[in-house]
Amino acid sequence: MCVAVPGEVIKIHDSKAEVRIRKVLLEADCALMESISVGDRVLVHAGFIIEKISRGESDQMMEDLENYSNITSAWEDDS
């Protein structure tokens, strides 16, 4: 399964951005986007920023991912 993960742009240097996803910092390529600014909420997939999203969308997506993780953990515990 392929999943784009929401994060926040912390720094920008050349065509790369440092993105915080929860407590993790990663470098993502922003070449697919016309304009990215520090503080933007974005979706990251396969090392690329693919879309800007609102803070509300970002928060909801992270909550959904955490809920999904809790569900799959429960399935593993039942095995």
NORBEL-V430178 format. One record per backbone hydrogen bond with DSSP energy under -1.0 kcal/mol. NH is the residue of the N-H (numbers start at 1). CO is the residue of the C=O. E is the energy in kcal/mol with one decimal. If there is no record, write none. Layout:
nh=NH co=CO e=E
nh=NH co=CO e=E
This chain:
nh=5 co=44 e=-2.7
nh=7 co=42 e=-2.3
nh=8 co=20 e=-2.2
nh=9 co=40 e=-2.7
nh=10 co=18 e=-3.5
nh=11 co=18 e=-1.2
nh=13 co=16 e=-2.9
nh=16 co=13 e=-2.1
nh=17 co=28 e=-2.8
nh=18 co=11 e=-2.7
nh=19 co=26 e=-3.1
nh=20 co=8 e=-2.9
nh=21 co=24 e=-3.0
nh=24 co=21 e=-2.2
nh=26 co=19 e=-2.4
nh=28 co=17 e=-2.8
nh=29 co=47 e=-3.1
nh=30 co=15 e=-2.9
nh=33 co=30 e=-1.5
nh=39 co=9 e=-2.8
nh=40 co=37 e=-2.1
nh=42 co=7 e=-2.6
nh=43 co=51 e=-2.5
nh=44 co=5 e=-2.6
nh=45 co=48 e=-2.8
nh=48 co=45 e=-1.8
nh=49 co=29 e=-2.8
nh=50 co=43 e=-2.5
nh=53 co=41 e=-2.6
nh=58 co=54 e=-2.4
nh=59 co=55 e=-2.8
nh=60 co=56 e=-2.4
nh=61 co=57 e=-2.6
nh=62 co=58 e=-2.4
nh=63 co=59 e=-2.2
nh=64 co=60 e=-2.5
nh=65 co=61 e=-2.5
nh=66 co=62 e=-2.3
nh=67 co=63 e=-2.4
nh=68 co=64 e=-2.4
nh=69 co=65 e=-2.3
nh=70 co=66 e=-2.2
nh=71 co=67 e=-2.2
nh=72 co=68 e=-2.6
nh=73 co=69 e=-2.1
nh=74 co=70 e=-1.9
nh=75 co=71 e=-1.9
nh=76 co=72 e=-1.9
nh=77 co=73 e=-2.0
nh=78 co=74 e=-1.4
